[in-house]
Amino acid sequence: MSYQVLARKWRPQLFSQLVGQQHVVKALTNALEREQLHHAYLFTGTRGVGKTTLARIFAKSLNCEKGISASPCGVCDACREIDEGRFVDLLEVDAASRTKVDQTRELLENVPYAPVRGRYKVYLIDEVHMFSASSFNALLKTLEEPPPHVKFILATTDPQKVPVTVLSRCLQFNLKRLDREQIESQLRHILEQEKILFDEQSISLLARGADGSMRDGLSLLDQAIAFGGGEVKGTDVAVMIGTIGADQIYLLLEALANSDGRRLISLVAEMAERAADFSNALQELLAMLHQIGMLQIVAEYEPDEVYDPDRLHGIAQTLSAEDVQLFYQIVLLGQKELALAPDPRSGFEMVLLRLLAFRPDQPEAAPGESSGSQAKSQPVEGVKPVAGKSTAVKSATQPTAKPSATDDPSDWEGFVNAMRLGGITSQLAHNCSFDSWDGQTLRLTLDASMKQLRVGQSEKRLLESISRLLGKEIKLLITEAVPEDETPAMRQKRQQQERQQEAEAKLKSDPLVREMEERFSAHLLTDSIRPMDEPGG
């Protein structure tokens, strides 16, 4: 017996079997049940989401011998012939192979004639956007006044290339990309029905590799079954599609967080030995940075189940929110440029080195602080800096040196900067002032006007960061009151105001400015004045 590929064996035969696309199924089902049928339909969407499958089910619903219905019987001659691709009144056309206007006219010549077997003659034109302008004009005439026994179903992955005159004569349905959970559920169901052993890691990897396409997911599943000798295992799937394991991405991010260039390059060498797909590695890195970014901003966020939440939380604590956002942007751009690199490995290495070279050196700005935080390139272990060169990713003056960590948090602002916090945790720390430290218990006063910062896990993360810097477990007591001493946020706001006042005073006393005021009755717009150490200054 010849083997039938899973994409064909498990192609849906009824609307109820279609994965996702409920919004389209509902509309078509209602139209069929009420027999309110349009003469032309346009299905749009990316590859493998069910456009052709949906069209064939719709053709069966129209021509089932038991009557027009949203649930065709599937056993009559018309239903079986449509399923087998030999129904004479279903004309499937690939527009990419019939771009000439003469071929289109030849196709449409038989439109006026009645169906041979069915109730309706159905024209299914796939990738209709490939038609030439002349072919569209020929089709348009037929779409304007079609015979009652003809239905047109057009399918395309690029609706922008379909003329608006054609679009306006069709009911348009946009099929969505399938999400990972939908693909995972269908793959799991198929493997259980086929009685094939599998593990959850393999399902997750295959669904991610499908990239929103059920057809691609089933093709990968076929390949995985063959690769695993009748079983589907996560380790085999990872090798088959060149997926980088989550452990490797954790290690890359940890090396980045520690600015360890030597470790980073060593990890890339290990990946190259396993013939890793470096484009896929960048995708995995982006996915994990997204999870970390969500953890930093949304306190109650639950990470995707494929990730280790403890390791994600650890990296989220080590990297600032600014780091994560910049990393994501650089990796996203690097992914687009990877194809231009001399080879994938060198392109991947340069993306990682760029992450190190442009990593911000200052913690996230506290409330009241200027948004123009400073950034510079840092010394990276194992990577030799270029003498006499400095790199900046933002408009800023020479950055100040990063305070070194101490065993005494009484220098609270320096201590906070040394922790390199991000998000709400950083804001909480910047709005506290030091009270006392006895070697075991640290007491802080939180500006009562900023008590809303004690949300989610911000206080817990602050305690973990302090303990990590001190190298031991401590107790943290935070009291809400009006601080007796300035908090770092208050100090930064005061210093910013002082710099602003100084800048205004210098301009007002400038001879040229005074001359312009006297000669032209001009006056200074103080809102436009910025100190020299701020963006726009």
SEVEXNU-719263 format. One record per residue (C-alpha): residue in one letter; x, y, z. Coordinates in steps of 0.001 Angstrom, whole numbers. Each point is the difference from the previous one (the first is absolute). Last residue first. Layout:
% residues N
ATOM / code / u / v / w
ATOM / A / X / Y / Z
...
END
This chain:
% residues 537
ATOM / code / u / v / w
ATOM / G / 20938 / 70690 / 24664
ATOM / G / -2190 / -2121 / -2282
ATOM / P / 747 / -3116 / 2025
ATOM / E / 1212 / 1051 / 3462
ATOM / D / 3526 / 830 / 1181
ATOM / M / -40 / 3483 / -1578
ATOM / P / -2983 / 1088 / 2095
ATOM / R / -3221 / 473 / -1949
ATOM / I / -1807 / 3224 / -897
ATOM / S / -3166 / -295 / -2107
ATOM / D / -2388 / 510 / 2919
ATOM / T / 1855 / 3222 / 847
ATOM / L / -1136 / 1668 / -3197
ATOM / L / 2259 / 3047 / 128
ATOM / H / -1309 / 3417 / -1046
ATOM / A / 463 / 2168 / -3070
ATOM / S / -699 / 3735 / -49
ATOM / F / 2154 / 127 / -3157
ATOM / R / 2845 / 2276 / 1118
ATOM / E / -192 / -396 / 3792
ATOM / E / -752 / -3737 / 86
ATOM / M / 2482 / -681 / -2782
ATOM / E / 2702 / 1905 / 1894
ATOM / R / -758 / -1931 / 3191
ATOM / V / 332 / -3321 / -1845
ATOM / L / 3313 / 1040 / -1528
ATOM / P / 1331 / 1172 / 3348
ATOM / D / -865 / -3320 / 1759
ATOM / S / -1451 / 757 / 3443
ATOM / K / -3388 / -1569 / -789
ATOM / L / 1689 / -2997 / -1578
ATOM / K / 2170 / -650 / 3005
ATOM / A / -2946 / 365 / 2398
ATOM / E / -2123 / -2452 / -1995
ATOM / A / 2784 / -2608 / -13
ATOM / E / 551 / 450 / 3738
ATOM / Q / -3704 / -394 / 686
ATOM / Q / -99 / -3202 / -2047
ATOM / R / 3093 / -1380 / 1700
ATOM / E / -1571 / 714 / 3375
ATOM / Q / -3255 / -1639 / -1071
ATOM / Q / 1893 / -3115 / -1137
ATOM / Q / 1903 / -87 / 3258
ATOM / R / -3248 / 197 / 1942
ATOM / K / -1586 / -2783 / -2059
ATOM / Q / 3061 / -2217 / 419
ATOM / R / 54 / 646 / 3726
ATOM / M / -3699 / -750 / 361
ATOM / A / 366 / -3253 / -1971
ATOM / P / 3045 / -1013 / 2048
ATOM / T / -2079 / 592 / 3153
ATOM / E / 799 / 3099 / 1984
ATOM / D / 258 / -426 / 3738
ATOM / E / -2790 / 316 / 2581
ATOM / P / -2295 / -2003 / -2281
ATOM / V / -3744 / 804 / 177
ATOM / A / -1445 / -3349 / 1016
ATOM / E / -543 / -3583 / -1173
ATOM / T / 2226 / -2425 / 1892
ATOM / I / 1941 / -2769 / -1748
ATOM / L / 1570 / -2859 / 1962
ATOM / L / 2429 / -2312 / -1811
ATOM / K / 1506 / -3086 / 1622
ATOM / I / 3259 / -1482 / -1259
ATOM / E / 1302 / -3093 / -1809
ATOM / K / 3651 / 217 / -968
ATOM / G / 2367 / 1126 / -2731
ATOM / L / -585 / 3706 / 498
ATOM / L / -788 / 490 / -3696
ATOM / R / -2207 / -3086 / -150
ATOM / S / -1807 / 949 / 3199
ATOM / I / -735 / 3474 / -1366
ATOM / S / -1273 / -1463 / -3288
ATOM / E / -2230 / -2537 / 1759
ATOM / L / -1444 / 2684 / 2292
ATOM / L / -766 / 2254 / -2997
ATOM / R / -1625 / -2942 / -1770
ATOM / K / -2276 / -652 / 2982
ATOM / E / -964 / 3674 / 201
ATOM / S / -836 / 129 / -3728
ATOM / Q / -1902 / -3290 / 74
ATOM / G / -3470 / 1356 / -742
ATOM / V / -338 / 3569 / 1147
ATOM / R / 1855 / 2168 / 2499
ATOM / L / 447 / 2796 / -2549
ATOM / Q / -3425 / 1395 / 927
ATOM / K / 1624 / 1335 / 3182
ATOM / M / 1554 / 2854 / -1993
ATOM / S / -1519 / 2916 / 1928
ATOM / A / 1090 / -1713 / 3224
ATOM / D / 3666 / 328 / -976
ATOM / L / 1284 / -3395 / 1051
ATOM / T / 2163 / -142 / 3116
ATOM / L / 2554 / -2800 / 199
ATOM / R / 1145 / -2404 / 2719
ATOM / L / 2576 / -2692 / -776
ATOM / T / 182 / -2907 / 2444
ATOM / Q / 2984 / -2335 / 315
ATOM / G / 3159 / 2067 / 142
ATOM / D / -1564 / 2634 / 2225
ATOM / W / -1162 / 2339 / -2752
ATOM / S / -2026 / 3158 / 566
ATOM / D / -2217 / 2617 / -1619
ATOM / F / 974 / 297 / -3684
ATOM / S / -2399 / 1813 / -2342
ATOM / C / -2481 / -1562 / -2417
ATOM / N / -1314 / 1439 / -3274
ATOM / H / 2909 / -1297 / -2073
ATOM / A / -525 / -3546 / 1327
ATOM / L / -3687 / -77 / -978
ATOM / Q / 752 / 1447 / -3435
ATOM / S / 2623 / -2669 / -636
ATOM / T / -2392 / -2770 / 1071
ATOM / I / -2713 / 1424 / -2258
ATOM / G / 2156 / -494 / -3103
ATOM / G / 3696 / -813 / 274
ATOM / L / 2714 / -406 / 2593
ATOM / R / 3709 / 398 / -599
ATOM / M / 946 / -1014 / 3594
ATOM / A / 3027 / 2326 / 3
ATOM / N / -2229 / 3006 / -671
ATOM / V / -2065 / -801 / 3083
ATOM / F / 3128 / -268 / 2184
ATOM / G / 1293 / 3311 / -1286
ATOM / E / -3328 / 1619 / 855
ATOM / W / -153 / -1696 / 3414
ATOM / D / 3420 / 902 / 1280
ATOM / S / -1122 / -1635 / 3279
ATOM / P / -143 / -3298 / -1935
ATOM / D / 3275 / -1234 / 1570
ATOM / D / 1624 / -3061 / -1581
ATOM / T / 921 / 2092 / -3010
ATOM / A / -818 / -106 / -3707
ATOM / S / 1989 / 2261 / -2307
ATOM / P / -1597 / 3089 / -1424
ATOM / K / -60 / 109 / -3838
ATOM / A / 2239 / 2740 / -1328
ATOM / T / -1721 / 3105 / -1317
ATOM / P / -1120 / 163 / -3583
ATOM / Q / 1556 / 2529 / -2414
ATOM / T / -2881 / 1947 / -1532
ATOM / A / -3079 / -1563 / -1524
ATOM / S / -1948 / -574 / -3240
ATOM / K / -592 / -3735 / 25
ATOM / V / 1761 / -3118 / -1396
ATOM / A / 3516 / 1124 / 823
ATOM / T / 3308 / -1593 / -936
ATOM / S / 3487 / 1023 / 1022
ATOM / K / 3243 / -424 / -1887
ATOM / G / 3552 / 815 / 1106
ATOM / A / 1083 / -3600 / 96
ATOM / V / -2434 / -2542 / -1408
ATOM / P / -1210 / -2252 / 2802
ATOM / K / 1281 / -3592 / 288
ATOM / V / -2759 / -2558 / 582
ATOM / G / 649 / -2763 / 2546
ATOM / E / -1706 / 1828 / 2829
ATOM / V / -1880 / 2995 / -1359
ATOM / P / 880 / 3580 / 914
ATOM / Q / -3234 / 1951 / -356
ATOM / S / -1270 / 2122 / -2880
ATOM / K / -1926 / 3051 / 1074
ATOM / A / -3453 / 1096 / 979
ATOM / Q / -1566 / 2933 / 1778
ATOM / S / -3639 / 399 / 895
ATOM / G / -1970 / 2643 / -1841
ATOM / S / -3286 / -542 / 1767
ATOM / S / 862 / 2700 / 2529
ATOM / E / -665 / -1039 / 3577
ATOM / G / -3319 / 724 / 1695
ATOM / P / -818 / -3657 / 487
ATOM / A / 3216 / -2094 / -67
ATOM / A / 2003 / -469 / -3166
ATOM / E / 1027 / -3559 / -764
ATOM / P / 3516 / -857 / 1086
ATOM / Q / 3021 / 1345 / -1914
ATOM / D / 2512 / -1957 / -2078
ATOM / P / -2156 / -742 / -3044
ATOM / R / 1177 / -3021 / -2076
ATOM / F / 1253 / 1142 / -3386
ATOM / A / 3184 / -2066 / -223
ATOM / L / -1417 / -3088 / 1671
ATOM / L / -3103 / -288 / -2174
ATOM / R / 2136 / 819 / -3041
ATOM / L / 2257 / -2915 / 900
ATOM / L / -3063 / -2272 / -30
ATOM / V / -1106 / 1269 / -3434
ATOM / M / 3564 / -359 / -1272
ATOM / E / 115 / -3632 / 1122
ATOM / F / -3243 / -780 / -1852
ATOM / G / 1333 / 1535 / -3225
ATOM / S / 3240 / -1950 / 393
ATOM / R / -1966 / -3228 / 448
ATOM / P / -2419 / 634 / -2871
ATOM / D / 2746 / 568 / -2640
ATOM / P / 1286 / 3048 / -1873
ATOM / A / -2900 / 1991 / 1565
ATOM / L / -2814 / 1294 / -2220
ATOM / A / -2434 / -2765 / 991
ATOM / L / 472 / 961 / 3655
ATOM / E / -1082 / 3600 / -599
ATOM / K / -3706 / -502 / 723
ATOM / Q / 792 / -2036 / 3128
ATOM / G / 2453 / 2661 / 1139
ATOM / L / -2762 / 2624 / -43
ATOM / L / -2134 / -2087 / 2351
ATOM / V / 3057 / -875 / 2100
ATOM / I / 845 / 3710 / 439
ATOM / Q / -3574 / 944 / 900
ATOM / Y / -374 / -2833 / 2502
ATOM / F / 3340 / 799 / 1642
ATOM / L / -986 / 3663 / 370
ATOM / Q / -3277 / -919 / 1691
ATOM / V / 1682 / -2533 / 2269
ATOM / D / 2828 / 2307 / 1038
ATOM / E / -2429 / 2836 / 805
ATOM / A / -2062 / -2338 / 2176
ATOM / S / 3176 / -727 / 1937
ATOM / L / 1607 / -3405 / -206
ATOM / T / 895 / -1960 / 3139
ATOM / Q / -3508 / -209 / 1445
ATOM / A / -1574 / -1096 / -3293
ATOM / I / 2796 / -2565 / -350
ATOM / G / -916 / -1550 / 3353
ATOM / H / -3715 / 174 / -731
ATOM / L / 558 / -1874 / -3265
ATOM / R / 2106 / -2621 / 1777
ATOM / D / -2719 / -558 / 2602
ATOM / P / -2788 / -38 / -2610
ATOM / D / 1638 / -2804 / -2059
ATOM / Y / -1476 / 484 / -3460
ATOM / V / -2267 / -2261 / -2079
ATOM / E / -2951 / 949 / 2206
ATOM / D / -44 / 3577 / -1290
ATOM / P / 617 / 2411 / 2847
ATOM / E / -2809 / 1046 / 2405
ATOM / Y / -322 / 3775 / 325
ATOM / E / -1139 / 1253 / 3415
ATOM / A / 2661 / 2723 / 270
ATOM / V / -456 / 1313 / -3529
ATOM / I / 3003 / 2201 / -900
ATOM / Q / 3001 / -2165 / 808
ATOM / L / -1698 / -3322 / -745
ATOM / M / -1220 / 1273 / -3378
ATOM / G / 3516 / 1059 / -956
ATOM / I / 1353 / -3409 / 1010
ATOM / Q / -2559 / -1828 / -2155
ATOM / H / 759 / 2270 / -2963
ATOM / L / 3726 / -539 / 503
ATOM / M / -688 / -3755 / -148
ATOM / A / -1833 / 243 / -3324
ATOM / L / 2681 / 2263 / -1470
ATOM / L / 2742 / -2448 / 977
ATOM / E / -1969 / -2865 / -1538
ATOM / Q / -348 / 1961 / -3239
ATOM / L / 3727 / 788 / 53
ATOM / A / 748 / -3710 / 448
ATOM / N / -2253 / -840 / -2950
ATOM / S / 2123 / 2224 / -2201
ATOM / F / 3056 / -1695 / 1471
ATOM / D / -1171 / -3483 / -1014
ATOM / A / 2292 / -2184 / 2103
ATOM / A / 2452 / -2394 / -1611
ATOM / R / 820 / -1588 / 3391
ATOM / E / 3619 / 1190 / -227
ATOM / A / -1303 / 3491 / -869
ATOM / M / -1972 / 120 / 3266
ATOM / E / 3123 / -867 / 2002
ATOM / A / 1923 / 2766 / -1790
ATOM / V / -2800 / 2471 / 803
ATOM / L / 271 / -959 / 3674
ATOM / S / 3755 / 687 / -34
ATOM / I / -624 / 3417 / -1586
ATOM / L / -2343 / 913 / 2851
ATOM / R / 2320 / -1319 / 2722
ATOM / R / 2832 / 2218 / -1279
ATOM / G / -2336 / 2997 / -278
ATOM / D / -1131 / -149 / 3621
ATOM / S / -2024 / 3186 / 470
ATOM / N / -1637 / -1722 / 3015
ATOM / A / -3522 / 559 / -1366
ATOM / L / 1204 / -1076 / -3440
ATOM / A / 1455 / -3226 / 1415
ATOM / E / -3307 / -652 / 1787
ATOM / L / -1875 / 704 / -3220
ATOM / L / 2112 / -2484 / -1967
ATOM / L / -323 / -2630 / 2741
ATOM / Y / -3782 / 340 / 72
ATOM / I / -39 / -279 / -3798
ATOM / Q / 1968 / -3265 / 163
ATOM / D / -2340 / -1428 / 2627
ATOM / A / -3018 / 879 / -2155
ATOM / G / 1250 / -2385 / -2646
ATOM / I / 1004 / 1322 / -3398
ATOM / T / -2158 / -1459 / -2739
ATOM / G / 1790 / -1409 / -3015
ATOM / I / -3161 / -1475 / -1510
ATOM / M / 1061 / -3637 / 258
ATOM / V / 2248 / 382 / 3040
ATOM / A / -2763 / 1597 / 2076
ATOM / V / -2503 / -2551 / -1321
ATOM / D / 2240 / -2869 / 1086
ATOM / T / 430 / 1392 / 3518
ATOM / G / -3726 / 672 / 285
ATOM / K / -957 / -3537 / -935
ATOM / V / -2512 / -1172 / -2604
ATOM / E / -16 / -3755 / -512
ATOM / G / -282 / -2075 / -3192
ATOM / G / 3699 / -49 / -843
ATOM / G / 698 / 3408 / 1504
ATOM / F / 932 / 1684 / -3288
ATOM / A / -2988 / -1517 / -1811
ATOM / I / -2404 / 1151 / 2692
ATOM / A / 1698 / 3415 / 96
ATOM / Q / -366 / 444 / -3757
ATOM / D / -3699 / -763 / 106
ATOM / L / -346 / 2401 / 2926
ATOM / L / 1831 / 2702 / -1940
ATOM / S / -2478 / -430 / -2853
ATOM / L / -2871 / 121 / 2500
ATOM / G / 1272 / 3258 / 1503
ATOM / D / 541 / 1526 / -3440
ATOM / R / -3621 / -811 / -878
ATOM / M / -1188 / 1458 / 3308
ATOM / S / 1766 / 3287 / -734
ATOM / G / 563 / 2511 / 2833
ATOM / D / 3791 / -315 / 79
ATOM / A / 60 / -3798 / -328
ATOM / G / 3392 / -15 / 1747
ATOM / R / -1643 / 1171 / 3242
ATOM / A / -2567 / -2770 / -231
ATOM / L / 2725 / -2565 / -694
ATOM / L / 2065 / 1135 / 2986
ATOM / S / -2970 / -62 / 2385
ATOM / I / -1134 / -3430 / -1171
ATOM / S / 3529 / -1396 / 347
ATOM / Q / 305 / 1341 / 3544
ATOM / E / -3322 / -1610 / 911
ATOM / D / 1214 / -3527 / -743
ATOM / F / -1029 / -2390 / -2743
ATOM / L / -983 / -3627 / -620
ATOM / I / -2093 / -603 / -3128
ATOM / K / -3460 / -1529 / 341
ATOM / E / -1271 / 1720 / -3207
ATOM / Q / -2952 / 1359 / 1983
ATOM / E / 2301 / 1190 / 2792
ATOM / L / 2400 / 1533 / -2513
ATOM / I / -2859 / 1812 / -1754
ATOM / H / -1429 / 1409 / 3242
ATOM / R / 3411 / 1262 / 1174
ATOM / L / 608 / 1672 / -3361
ATOM / Q / -3445 / 1645 / 183
ATOM / S / 525 / 1311 / 3541
ATOM / E / 3503 / 1263 / -757
ATOM / I / -1245 / 1857 / -3093
ATOM / Q / -2753 / 1728 / 1969
ATOM / E / 2348 / 851 / 2877
ATOM / R / 2580 / 1472 / -2376
ATOM / D / -2400 / 2473 / -1555
ATOM / L / -1443 / -544 / -3447
ATOM / R / 441 / 2861 / -2441
ATOM / K / -3371 / 1540 / -703
ATOM / L / -2236 / -434 / -3043
ATOM / N / -1271 / 3273 / -1445
ATOM / F / -3430 / -304 / -1617
ATOM / Q / -1057 / 2238 / -2891
ATOM / L / -3435 / -105 / -1610
ATOM / C / 824 / 841 / -3574
ATOM / R / -995 / 2696 / -2523
ATOM / S / 1887 / 2847 / 1745
ATOM / L / 3187 / -2065 / 60
ATOM / V / -39 / -338 / -3791
ATOM / T / -238 / 3759 / -604
ATOM / V / 2555 / 502 / 2771
ATOM / P / 2562 / -1841 / -2085
ATOM / V / 1650 / -2991 / 1744
ATOM / K / 3648 / 715 / 823
ATOM / Q / -791 / 1101 / 3557
ATOM / P / -1746 / -3369 / 530
ATOM / D / 3358 / -1827 / 231
ATOM / T / -389 / -3584 / 1231
ATOM / T / -2891 / -587 / -2356
ATOM / A / -3139 / -2085 / -489
ATOM / L / -2947 / 664 / -2327
ATOM / I / -3241 / -1966 / 229
ATOM / F / -2395 / 677 / -2887
ATOM / K / -3510 / -1462 / -70
ATOM / V / -1926 / -772 / -3185
ATOM / H / -3626 / -1232 / -414
ATOM / P / -1523 / 3485 / 210
ATOM / P / 1975 / 1210 / -3051
ATOM / P / 2609 / 2668 / 841
ATOM / E / -620 / 3692 / -668
ATOM / E / 2839 / 2128 / 1415
ATOM / L / 2299 / -2932 / 779
ATOM / T / 82 / -992 / -3664
ATOM / K / 1144 / 3441 / -1132
ATOM / L / 2556 / 106 / 2792
ATOM / L / 1618 / -3262 / -1051
ATOM / A / 1039 / 1417 / -3379
ATOM / N / 1274 / 3177 / 1633
ATOM / F / 1923 / -2073 / 2549
ATOM / S / 1601 / -1955 / -2837
ATOM / S / 1019 / 3236 / -1725
ATOM / A / 1621 / 1299 / 3195
ATOM / S / 1926 / -3271 / 350
ATOM / F / -1136 / -2663 / 2449
ATOM / M / 2427 / -872 / 2784
ATOM / H / -2310 / 1571 / 2628
ATOM / V / -2340 / -2946 / -561
ATOM / E / 2263 / -2280 / 2011
ATOM / D / -2633 / -2771 / -325
ATOM / I / -3050 / 308 / -2271
ATOM / L / -2824 / -2335 / 1089
ATOM / Y / -2798 / 169 / -2577
ATOM / V / -3151 / -1772 / 1203
ATOM / K / -2764 / -1178 / -2363
ATOM / Y / -3062 / -353 / 2142
ATOM / R / -2638 / -2695 / 570
ATOM / G / 2360 / -2727 / -1116
ATOM / R / 432 / -2448 / -2809
ATOM / V / 532 / 1806 / -3338
ATOM / P / -481 / 3578 / 1198
ATOM / A / -1784 / 2391 / -2408
ATOM / Y / 1900 / 1857 / -2715
ATOM / P / 556 / 3762 / 272
ATOM / V / 3382 / -430 / 1770
ATOM / N / 1497 / -2209 / -2729
ATOM / E / 1936 / 2816 / -1675
ATOM / L / 1475 / 1085 / 3325
ATOM / L / 3010 / -2297 / -121
ATOM / E / 753 / 868 / -3626
ATOM / R / -167 / 3690 / 880
ATOM / T / 2482 / -561 / 2838
ATOM / Q / 2389 / -1919 / -2263
ATOM / D / -150 / 2760 / -2618
ATOM / V / 715 / 2611 / 2720
ATOM / K / 3292 / -1652 / 895
ATOM / T / 695 / -615 / 3696
ATOM / R / -1128 / -3606 / 55
ATOM / S / 2767 / -1785 / 1950
ATOM / A / -5 / 2410 / 2948
ATOM / A / -3806 / 77 / -78
ATOM / D / -171 / -3623 / 1126
ATOM / V / -3483 / -1133 / -1002
ATOM / E / -2399 / -2420 / 1671
ATOM / L / -3188 / -627 / -1979
ATOM / L / -2640 / -1683 / 2116
ATOM / D / -2783 / -1110 / -2362
ATOM / V / 1802 / -3166 / -1148
ATOM / F / 643 / -1312 / 3491
ATOM / R / 3312 / -1845 / -151
ATOM / G / 1980 / 1347 / 2969
ATOM / E / -538 / -2993 / 2308
ATOM / D / -1893 / 2035 / 2590
ATOM / I / -2074 / 1597 / -2774
ATOM / E / -784 / -3439 / -1429
ATOM / R / -1025 / -1309 / 3401
ATOM / C / -2336 / 2916 / 682
ATOM / A / -1643 / -207 / -3461
ATOM / D / -428 / -3780 / 149
ATOM / C / -1659 / 82 / 3411
ATOM / V / 1965 / -959 / 3106
ATOM / G / 1266 / 3323 / 1434
ATOM / C / -3480 / 965 / 1264
ATOM / P / 529 / 3752 / -304
ATOM / S / -405 / 1910 / 3277
ATOM / A / -462 / 3717 / -811
ATOM / S / -2825 / -1106 / -2289
ATOM / I / -1267 / 271 / -3556
ATOM / G / -1775 / -3257 / -766
ATOM / K / 404 / -3759 / 471
ATOM / E / 1951 / -245 / -3265
ATOM / C / 2716 / 2240 / 1452
ATOM / N / 799 / 2708 / -2549
ATOM / L / 87 / 3254 / 1986
ATOM / S / 1348 / -1503 / 3218
ATOM / K / 2590 / -1933 / -2002
ATOM / A / 1211 / 3234 / -1646
ATOM / F / 228 / 1643 / 3458
ATOM / I / 2090 / -2915 / 1231
ATOM / R / 2256 / 443 / -3028
ATOM / A / 377 / 3751 / 583
ATOM / L / 850 / -516 / 3670
ATOM / T / 2729 / -2470 / -925
ATOM / T / 1391 / 2431 / -2566
ATOM / K / 254 / 2848 / 2538
ATOM / G / 1023 / -2157 / 2982
ATOM / V / 2837 / 1740 / 1865
ATOM / G / 2836 / -1590 / -1991
ATOM / R / 1436 / 3121 / -1604
ATOM / T / -1007 / 3431 / 1244
ATOM / G / -3531 / 1354 / -259
ATOM / T / -2722 / 1119 / -2398
ATOM / F / -3232 / -1688 / -1081
ATOM / L / -2022 / 1908 / -2616
ATOM / Y / -3591 / -1022 / -696
ATOM / A / -2155 / 544 / -3087
ATOM / H / -3693 / -668 / -880
ATOM / H / -1369 / 664 / 3470
ATOM / L / -2223 / -2575 / 1669
ATOM / Q / -2859 / 716 / 2380
ATOM / E / -1121 / -3623 / 286
ATOM / R / -937 / 557 / 3664
ATOM / E / 1981 / -3067 / 1131
ATOM / L / 2714 / 722 / -2558
ATOM / A / 424 / 3664 / 960
ATOM / N / 17 / -835 / 3712
ATOM / T / 2677 / -2649 / -506
ATOM / L / 2112 / 2342 / -2141
ATOM / A / -2 / 2732 / 2661
ATOM / K / 684 / -2421 / 2870
ATOM / V / 2803 / -1760 / -1871
ATOM / V / 1725 / 3306 / -741
ATOM / H / 33 / 1175 / 3638
ATOM / Q / 865 / -3518 / 1167
ATOM / Q / 3249 / 143 / -2001
ATOM / G / 1766 / -2315 / 2484
ATOM / V / 481 / -3684 / -803
ATOM / L / -2527 / -1251 / -2574
ATOM / Q / -1717 / -3224 / 1057
ATOM / S / -3393 / 1651 / 602
ATOM / F / 7 / 1417 / -3546
ATOM / L / 144 / -3523 / -1367
ATOM / Q / 2549 / -2069 / -1943
ATOM / P / 3084 / 1308 / 1823
ATOM / R / 3359 / -1109 / -1499
ATOM / W / 1309 / -2753 / 2285
ATOM / K / 1053 / -2489 / -2666
ATOM / R / 1208 / 2733 / -2341
ATOM / A / 2282 / 1850 / 2447
ATOM / L / 872 / -3348 / 1612
ATOM / V / 1600 / -1392 / -3145
ATOM / Q / -1633 / -3099 / -1423
ATOM / Y / 2213 / -3089 / -122
ATOM / S / -628 / -2462 / -2825
ATOM / M / -1384 / -3397 / 968
END
